[in-house]
Amino acid sequence: MSMMGRSPHIRAECLWNSWCGQFPTFMRGGGAILVVEDNSDDAFLLEHAFVQAGLSAPLRFVTDGQKSIEYLEGRPPFNDRTSYPLPNLLLVDLRMPHLDGFGLLDWLHHQPSTTPMLIGVLSGADDPQSVERAYRLGAKFHISKPHRFEDLVRIAEFLIHASGANSNEAVAFATTPEAAAAIGQNQTILPIHLGPSAL
C-alpha cells in the first residue's frame, strides 16, 4: 500500500475506558468482504494480503463511496448477487473522490438494512478528529494503513477472523478476551483501534 498510516510500532489501544478486551457480536452479511479504496496500489497489496492470510470468501473492490452505495443497493453492474454478494465486512478508506469515506459512513448510518454488516475504516487519515468522526458515523473500528506488507497480512488475518468471512457460522466478529488481549500486545497488529460505537 502507500502505507501512509501511523507507525506499526505504536501499540493498539482502546479509546475509551469501559470496554476493552472483548469484541461485540454481529450477524453475518452475505459472506463477502467489500473494500472501498481508490488507490490501485493499495487495493493490489490489500488483495494480496488477504490471499496470503487465507481468505476463502469473495473479496470485492470499488473505488469510491458512490460505487459502494450502488454495490450495496444492487444497481447495475452490481445487480448479480452471485457475482457481487452482500458483504459481511465493509472496509472503507476515508479519503476518496466523488463520495468520500465520511459521506459513505453517513449514508450507511441512515440505512437500517446495513445493521448486520460490520463496517470499519482502513485509512491513512488517522488524526484523532478523523478517527472520532468515523466512530460517530458508525464505524466499529479504525485501522491505520501500515508501512509494512507483513503488518498488512496480519491485519487481513484479524479482519477475516473478526468478520467471520471464512466461516459458515451464524455470527461473526466475536473473539475471546484472551485473543483480544493478544492483539493488544502484538507489536505487528498495532494500528487497530476499536471505537465506542462497537459497544
N, C-alpha and C positions, 0 to 999 in steps of 0.2 A: 504494500500500500504506500501511498505517500507518507503514511506512518507519522502523522504530524500531531500526535497526542502528547499527553504528559509522559514523563519518563516512566518506563515499565518498572523502575526500581522504587516507585513510591507505593507504599502499602495500600491495599484495598481498605476502604473504611465505610462504616455505616454512617450516614449523615444525620442520624438522629439517635436518641438515647434509649428509647423504649423497645426497639425491635432490632435485634442483632442476633445472628446465629441460627436463623431459620428462614425458610422461604415459604411464601403462600402457595396455595394450590389453585391451579387454573384448569378449566375444562379444555380439552383439545379442540383445535380447529380441524381443518381438512387434511392435516398431515404433511404440509409443506413448510418451507421457510421462504419468505419473500423479503428480499433485500432492496431497499430504496437507496441507490448510490449513483451519483452522476459521474464519478471519476472512474474511467475504464480501467486504469491501472489498479486502483483499489479493488474494484469488482473482480478483476482477474486473480489477484492474490487471495482475496477472500474466498473465491470459489475453490482455489487450490487448497486453502487451509481447511475448508470443510471436507473436501475429499480426503485429505491426509488424516483428518480427525475421524474418519469413518462414517460420514453421513450417508445414509441409505435413502432418506426421504427426498422428495423432489426439492430442488433449490432453484428459485426463480429470481430474476433481477429486473428492476425497472429503474429508469434514470431520473425521475423526479416525482414530487408528491402528486401531481395531477395524474400521471400514468398509474401511480399506485391506487388512486381512487377508482380509475377506470378498471383496473385489475380486480379490485375488491367488489365492485358493482357488477362485474361480468360483462362489461361493454366490449364490443369488438376492438381489437382482435383477441380479447381475453375471455370470450364467451364460452369457450370449451373447457369445462371444469375437469375433464380428464387431462388435458394438457396444462391447464392453469388452475390447479386446485386451490381452494381457500387455505390460507396458512395457519399453522399452529403459532408461528412466530413471525412477527413483522419487525424487521431491523431497519431503523431509519437513520440516515445521515441528516444533519441539521442544515448544512449549507448546500443548497441546490438551486438551480434556476427554475423559473416558471412558478411552481409552488414549493416553497422550502419545507424543511422538516417541521418547523413550528406550525406552519399552515396546515400541514398534513395531520399533525398531532391534534390541532384544534378541531379539524373536521372529524377525526376519529373519536374525539372526546364527546361529540354530539351524536354518535351513531350507536344506538343500543345493540345493534347486531354484531358489533365488534367485541362485545364483552368477553366471549370465550377465548379471544386471541391474546396472546402475550405480546405486548408492544414495548420495545426498548430502543435505545439510541446507541449507535456506534458512530462516533464523530470526532473530528479534530477540534470542534468547538467545545472546549471543556472548561471554560471560565465559569466561576460559580453562578453568575447570572443566567447563563445558558442552561446549566445543569438544573437549577431550581425552576426555571421556566418550563423545561421539558417535564419535570415532575408535576408541576401544576397542571399541565395539559394531559396528564395521564400516563406518561412513561413509567414503567416499572423499574427500569434500571438505566444507567448511563455508563457506557464503556468508552474510554478514550482510545483513539486509534494508537496502537503500539508502534514502536520503532523497529521491532524485530519480527521476522516471519514466524519464528518458533513461538513467540508470545501470541501471535495471531492464531496459530494452530491450537494452543491451549484455550484461548477464548472460544474458538469454534467448538472444542470439546465441551466446554462449560455450557455453551448455548444449546448444543444437541441434547445434553442431559437436562438442562433447565426447561426446555420446551417440550421434551418428550418426543422429539422429531423422529427418532428411530424406534419408537415404542408403539405397541398396539394397545397400551393401557388407556383407560378412560380419563385419567387425569395426568397433568403434567406440571412442570415447574415446582416440583417438591423434592426436597432432599433432607437429610438428617442434620441436626445441629453439628455433629462431628464433621460432616462433609463441608458444611458452611464454614466452620472454624478453619478447616484445612485450606479452603480457598483464601480466607483472610490472611493466613500465614504464608501462603505460597508466593514467593517473590517473582514468579513469572506471570501470574494472572492478575497483576496488580491494578490495572486501570478500571476495575469494576466497582461501581457504586450502586447501592440499592436505595431507591428513594422511598419517602414516606408514603407515596401513593400505592406501594406494594402491600400495605397493611390490609 
